[in-house]
Amino acid sequence: MSPWVLGGQRALAGLPWLGRACGHLLACVLWTLAVSVFSEHYHAPRRVGVSVGLALYYLFHLFVLVNLALIFVSSVKARCAVAIALATLVFVYLAVGSSSHPLRGTLLTGLFASLMFLAVLVDVAYRACLRPIAPQPR
């Protein structure tokens, strides 16, 4: 490998939080895009009722806060456990608590969980790219 590549890897290795930050910020951006596409296509979460719109508003803020907090957690297992707990909370709140729209709750739970696991996978891929590559014997 060239010295520039190795120097870049060393510089990025000193920033272990960068992969987590990129993944969780990407998840927040994708959340806003996914909800916008969903609401424009199906005319759903915001136009059906005030309570569902407010719930979606508060869930977005919860999603952003949890993702910002998870930037500072380095354990992959802990971040996966938080993602599962948050998805379960959203499912109970939207699908079970709101019996008039169980499908919407299920879809938003899937969106929550998939975006949080995507953020974790981005960090795992970032860490894998920074691992030193053993030289191949010739």
N, C-alpha and C positions, 0 to 999 in steps of 0.2 A: 504494500500500500504506500501511497505517497505520503510525505510528511504533512502535507496540508490536510489530508483526510484524517490522519491520526491526531493531529493537533485539534481539529474540529471535534473529533470524538472525545478527546480529553476535556475540552471546554464544555461540551454538552454534558459530560459525565459529572461535572461539578454542579449542574442544575437538575437534580433528580425530580424536582417538583414541576418542571416544564412539561413533561408528558402528561401529568395529571391535570395541570391547568389547561392545556390544549384540549384534552379529552372532555373535561367537564364544561368548558366554555363552548365547545362544539355541540355538546348535548343541549345546552340552553338555547343556542341559535336554532338547532334543528327542531326543538320543541315549538318555538314560535312559528317556524315555517310549517310544521305539520299541523298545528292547530288552525293556522290561517287557511291552509289548503282544505282541511276537513270542514271548516265552517263555510267556506265559499262553495264547496262542492255539494255538501249535504244541507246547508243552511241550518246547521244544528246548534252547537252548544250555546251560542250567544242569543239566538232569536227565539228560543222556546220559552224561556222563563227567566225571571230575574235571579232566582235562587241558583239555577244551574250556571248562569253567567258569572255570578259572584263566586260560586264554588270553583269554577275554572280559573278565575282571577286569583283567588287565594292559593289554589294548588300550584299555579305558575310561580308565585312568590315563594312557596314552600320548596318547590323544585329548585329554584335558583339558589335559595339559602343553603339547602342541603348540598348542592353541587359545589358551592363556594367553600363550605366547610370540609367537604371531602378532598379538596385540593391538598389540605394539610395532613391527611391521613395516608400513611405510606403502605399500610397493609392491604393487600388485595382481598384477603378474606374478610377483613372488617368492612371494606367498601362494598363487597358483594352482599354481606349481611345487612348493611344499611339499605341497599337497593331493594332487597327482598322485603325488608320490614316496611319501607316506604310504599312499595307496590301493594303490599297487603293492606296497609292503612288506606290507600286510595281506593282499592277494591271494596273494602268494607264501607267506606264513606259513600262512594258513588253507586256501586252496583247493589249492595245490600240495603244501604240506608235510603236510597232513592229508588223505590220499586217501580216508578213510572218510566225510568230509562235505564234498564239493566245493561243493554247492549252498549250504550255510550260509556258506562262505567267500566265495562270490560275492555273496550277499545282504548280508553284513556289509561287504564292500568297497564295494558300491553305497551303503550307508548312510553309510559313512565319507566317501566322495567327495561325495555329494549334500549332506550337512550342512556340509561344509567350503566347498563352492562356494556354498551358501546364505548362509553367514556373509560371504563375499566380496561377494555380491550385496547384502546388507543394507548393507554399507559403501558400495558404489557408489551405491545409492539415497540414502543419507544425504548423500553428497557432492553428488549431483545436486540434492537439495533445498536445499542451502546455496549453490549457485551464484547469483550475482546475476542477476535477471531484467532484461533490457534493456527499457527503456520502449518501448511501442508508439507509433509516430508517428501523430498524428491528422490 
